[in-house]
């Protein structure tokens, strides 16, 4: 059995181990640990800890070693928070940029209000949970320390939905959102809807007191059983997101991101919100400014617009469907606004960052969920005359390697 020393954690939370055979990734390890194991394909699948790190703790979840939903539960909270901050700082330093971190927010356990679970029929019933690490095997969950308790409590119901609607050998994807109205469940990958299946699903929705249950086909179209609108508060507005729509993972994380955005945009009268989704930032910001919300998909903007129209006391919010990756807002278009808010997907916003750099805008609130791609876009802004002046780190994907940031850029 080969002996290895774990130097550091890689971006995805695996240990980077060094031994006589070279380097390999070792899951569930920590920097400074001595481990034993054999590497295959550059990975030590089952490392044995010889000398544990002082930052190693006992995982609180019985599923941890198998479940791929978490990857850092074996590390102390202090270590994980410091590591995520370091990930951000290291990515920016690689581009020669400062990282003026003003604070780090960590969402509490059992706070994830949106989860995407997998379901599969078995001879005895069904499995519902997350995939095992690097596998298509579903870990059937009995507990979860990440999801809100209301979602965990619904696992037996989700298994019954899987039995009713999954085809043999097929796998369901279930997006489950918890909000004030209850659970909003959207399912893809199931059998085609017919009257019998609709009747079964309606009975299960009643039994589980679901706010909405939607059966989606591969094109994203489907039928919804809506017992009450699954509305979510966004500032003074209430928004019914499209089925399986994107939301910030936790209420606490959303509040931390919004606080950073509001700090950057304070006093602005005309704001453009790029990659606006269904209004996470647009609608709260509309309390003090006119907002133009731009998003590539129609359904989120329809939800945003309906929320704005139903909320008295907000400034005007306009919407525009636009694929910002292929057709970014041009510098001249951006010049009509005081401040830019931008929250791109994980791939970042390289094309849009180039147009922002060429504009006359002098302040940006940049929300990002991938430090490496964010640092690339931040460098483009720096070349265009911007300085990264403030930065907040937000960890709402507890025990995972994911980390988010809110940054203020100002022209110097």
Residue pairs with C-beta under 8 A, 6 or more apart in sequence:
1 36
1 37
1 38
1 48
2 19
2 20
2 21
2 36
2 37
2 38
2 39
3 19
3 20
3 34
3 35
3 36
3 50
4 17
4 18
4 19
4 24
4 26
4 34
4 35
4 36
4 37
4 44
4 47
5 17
5 18
5 19
5 33
5 34
5 35
6 15
6 16
6 17
6 18
6 26
6 29
6 30
6 31
6 32
6 33
6 34
6 35
7 15
7 16
7 17
7 18
7 31
8 15
8 16
8 31
9 15
9 16
9 30
9 31
9 83
9 401
10 16
10 25
11 87
11 372
11 401
12 71
12 401
13 27
13 71
13 72
13 400
13 401
14 25
14 26
14 27
14 29
14 43
14 71
15 25
15 26
15 27
15 28
15 29
15 30
15 31
15 33
15 35
15 47
16 23
16 25
16 26
17 23
17 24
17 25
17 26
17 29
17 35
17 44
17 47
19 39
21 39
22 39
23 42
24 39
24 42
24 43
24 44
25 42
25 43
25 44
26 35
26 37
26 43
26 44
26 47
27 43
27 44
27 45
27 47
27 71
27 133
28 47
28 65
28 71
28 74
29 35
29 47
29 49
30 52
30 53
30 55
30 56
30 74
30 75
30 79
31 53
32 51
32 53
33 49
33 50
33 51
33 52
33 53
33 56
34 49
34 50
34 51
35 44
35 47
35 48
35 49
35 50
36 47
36 48
36 50
37 44
37 45
37 46
37 47
37 48
38 44
49 56
55 75
55 76
55 78
55 79
56 74
56 75
56 76
57 74
57 75
57 76
58 74
59 65
59 70
59 73
59 74
60 73
60 109
60 145
61 67
61 70
61 73
61 143
61 144
61 145
62 142
62 143
63 69
63 129
63 139
63 141
63 142
63 143
63 144
64 70
64 73
64 74
66 132
66 133
66 139
67 129
67 130
67 132
67 133
67 139
67 141
68 130
68 131
68 132
68 133
68 134
68 135
68 139
69 129
69 130
69 139
69 144
69 146
69 400
70 145
70 146
70 398
70 399
70 400
71 133
71 399
71 400
71 401
72 80
72 399
72 400
72 401
73 145
73 399
75 83
77 106
80 395
80 399
81 104
81 106
81 395
84 104
84 393
84 395
84 403
85 101
85 104
85 393
87 371
87 401
87 403
88 99
88 101
88 371
88 391
88 393
88 403
88 405
89 99
89 101
90 371
91 371
91 372
91 374
91 375
92 98
92 99
92 371
92 375
92 378
92 388
93 99
94 375
95 375
95 376
95 378
95 379
95 382
96 379
97 375
97 378
97 379
97 382
97 388
98 388
99 388
99 391
100 388
100 389
100 390
100 391
101 391
101 392
101 393
102 390
102 391
102 392
103 392
103 393
104 392
104 393
104 394
104 395
105 252
105 253
105 256
105 392
105 393
105 394
105 395
105 396
106 395
106 398
107 249
107 250
107 252
107 253
107 395
107 396
107 397
107 398
108 252
108 398
109 145
109 146
109 398
110 144
110 145
110 146
110 147
110 148
110 149
110 152
111 146
111 148
111 250
111 251
111 252
111 253
111 396
111 398
112 146
112 147
112 148
112 151
112 249
112 250
112 396
112 398
113 148
113 151
113 177
113 178
113 179
113 247
113 249
113 250
113 251
114 175
114 176
114 177
114 178
114 247
114 248
114 249
115 146
115 147
115 151
115 175
115 176
116 173
116 174
116 175
116 176
117 128
117 129
117 130
117 141
117 158
117 173
117 174
117 176
118 127
118 128
118 129
118 130
118 131
118 138
118 171
118 172
118 173
118 174
119 126
119 127
119 128
119 138
119 158
119 159
119 161
119 162
119 166
119 171
119 172
119 173
119 174
120 126
120 127
120 138
120 162
120 166
120 170
120 171
120 172
121 162
121 163
121 166
121 167
121 168
121 170
125 159
125 163
126 159
126 160
126 162
126 163
126 166
127 138
127 139
127 140
127 159
127 162
128 138
128 140
128 141
128 155
128 158
128 159
128 162
128 174
129 138
129 139
129 140
129 141
129 155
130 138
130 139
130 141
131 137
131 138
131 139
132 138
132 139
136 171
138 171
141 152
141 155
142 155
143 152
144 151
144 152
145 399
146 398
146 399
148 178
150 178
150 182
150 183
151 176
151 178
151 183
154 176
154 183
154 185
154 208
157 204
157 207
157 208
157 210
158 174
158 176
158 185
160 204
161 172
161 174
161 185
161 187
161 201
161 204
161 213
162 172
164 197
164 200
164 201
164 204
165 172
165 187
165 190
165 191
165 197
165 200
165 201
165 215
166 172
166 189
166 190
166 191
167 190
167 191
170 189
170 190
171 189
172 187
172 188
172 189
172 190
173 187
173 188
173 189
174 185
174 186
174 187
175 185
175 186
175 187
175 243
175 244
176 183
176 184
176 185
177 183
177 184
177 185
177 230
177 241
177 245
177 247
178 184
179 211
179 230
179 231
179 232
180 231
180 232
180 233
181 211
181 228
181 229
181 230
181 231
182 209
182 210
182 211
182 228
182 230
183 208
183 209
183 210
183 211
183 230
184 210
184 211
184 212
184 230
184 241
184 243
185 210
185 212
185 213
185 214
186 213
186 214
186 216
186 222
186 243
186 244
187 213
187 214
187 215
187 216
188 216
188 217
188 218
188 244
190 215
191 197
192 217
193 215
193 222
193 223
197 215
198 223
198 225
201 213
201 215
201 225
202 213
202 225
204 210
204 213
205 212
205 213
205 225
205 227
206 227
209 227
210 225
210 227
211 226
211 227
211 228
211 229
211 230
212 224
212 225
212 226
212 227
212 228
212 229
212 230
212 243
213 224
213 225
214 222
214 223
214 224
214 225
214 243
214 244
215 222
215 223
215 224
216 222
216 243
216 244
222 243
224 243
229 240
230 240
230 241
231 238
231 239
231 240
232 238
232 239
232 240
232 241
232 247
233 239
234 278
234 279
234 280
234 283
234 284
234 307
235 283
235 284
235 285
235 286
235 287
235 311
235 314
236 283
236 284
236 287
236 311
236 312
236 313
236 314
237 279
237 283
237 286
237 307
237 308
237 310
237 311
237 314
238 307
238 310
238 311
239 278
239 279
239 283
239 303
239 304
239 306
239 307
240 303
240 306
240 307
241 247
241 278
241 300
241 303
242 278
242 299
242 300
242 302
242 303
245 277
245 278
245 299
245 300
245 303
246 277
246 278
246 300
247 254
247 277
247 278
247 280
248 254
248 257
248 280
248 396
249 396
249 397
250 396
252 396
253 394
253 395
253 396
253 404
254 280
254 396
256 392
256 394
256 396
256 406
257 280
257 281
257 367
257 392
257 394
257 404
257 406
258 280
258 281
258 284
259 392
260 365
260 367
260 390
260 392
260 394
260 406
260 408
261 281
261 285
261 341
261 365
261 367
261 406
262 284
262 285
263 390
263 408
264 339
264 341
264 363
264 364
264 365
264 390
264 406
264 408
265 271
265 285
265 289
265 339
265 341
265 363
265 365
268 288
268 289
268 338
268 339
268 363
269 289
269 290
269 338
270 289
270 290
270 292
270 336
270 337
270 338
270 339
271 285
271 289
271 290
271 291
271 292
271 337
271 338
271 339
271 340
271 341
272 291
272 292
272 294
272 329
272 334
272 336
272 337
272 339
272 340
272 341
273 281
273 282
273 285
273 291
273 292
273 293
273 294
273 341
273 342
273 343
274 294
274 324
274 329
274 340
274 341
274 342
274 343
274 344
274 349
274 352
275 294
275 295
275 296
275 324
275 342
275 343
275 344
275 345
275 349
276 282
276 293
276 294
276 295
276 300
276 301
276 304
276 319
276 343
277 295
277 300
277 304
277 343
278 300
278 301
278 303
278 304
278 307
279 293
279 300
279 303
279 304
279 307
279 308
279 317
280 343
281 341
281 343
281 367
282 291
282 293
282 304
282 308
282 317
282 341
283 291
283 304
283 307
283 308
283 311
283 314
283 317
285 291
285 341
286 308
286 314
286 315
286 316
286 317
287 313
287 314
287 315
288 315
289 315
289 338
290 315
290 316
290 317
290 318
291 315
291 316
291 317
291 318
292 317
292 318
292 319
292 320
292 337
293 301
293 304
293 317
293 318
293 319
293 320
294 319
294 320
294 322
294 324
294 329
295 301
295 304
295 319
295 320
295 321
295 322
296 321
296 322
296 323
296 324
296 325
297 321
298 321
301 319
301 320
301 321
304 317
304 319
305 317
305 319
308 314
308 317
322 329
324 344
324 349
324 351
324 352
325 347
325 349
325 351
325 352
326 351
328 349
328 351
328 352
328 354
328 355
329 352
329 355
330 355
331 355
331 356
331 358
331 359
331 360
332 359
334 340
334 355
334 356
334 359
334 361
335 359
335 360
335 361
337 361
338 361
338 363
339 361
339 363
339 364
339 365
340 356
340 361
340 363
340 364
340 365
341 364
341 365
341 367
342 349
342 352
342 356
342 364
342 365
342 366
342 367
343 367
343 368
344 352
344 368
344 377
345 369
346 369
346 370
346 373
347 370
347 373
348 368
348 370
348 373
348 374
348 376
348 377
349 377
350 373
350 376
350 377
350 380
353 377
353 380
353 381
354 380
354 384
356 364
356 381
356 384
357 380
357 381
357 383
357 384
357 385
357 386
358 384
362 410
362 411
363 408
363 409
363 410
363 411
364 381
364 386
364 407
364 408
364 409
364 410
365 406
365 407
365 408
366 374
366 377
366 378
366 381
366 405
366 406
366 407
366 408
366 409
367 404
367 405
367 406
367 407
368 374
368 377
368 404
368 405
368 407
369 402
369 403
369 404
371 403
371 405
374 405
374 407
378 388
378 407
378 409
381 388
381 409
382 388
385 411
385 412
386 409
386 410
386 411
386 412
387 409
387 410
387 411
387 412
388 407
388 408
388 409
389 408
389 409
389 410
390 407
390 408
391 405
391 406
391 407
391 408
392 405
392 406
392 407
393 403
393 404
393 405
394 403
394 404
394 405
394 406
395 403
395 404
396 404
397 403
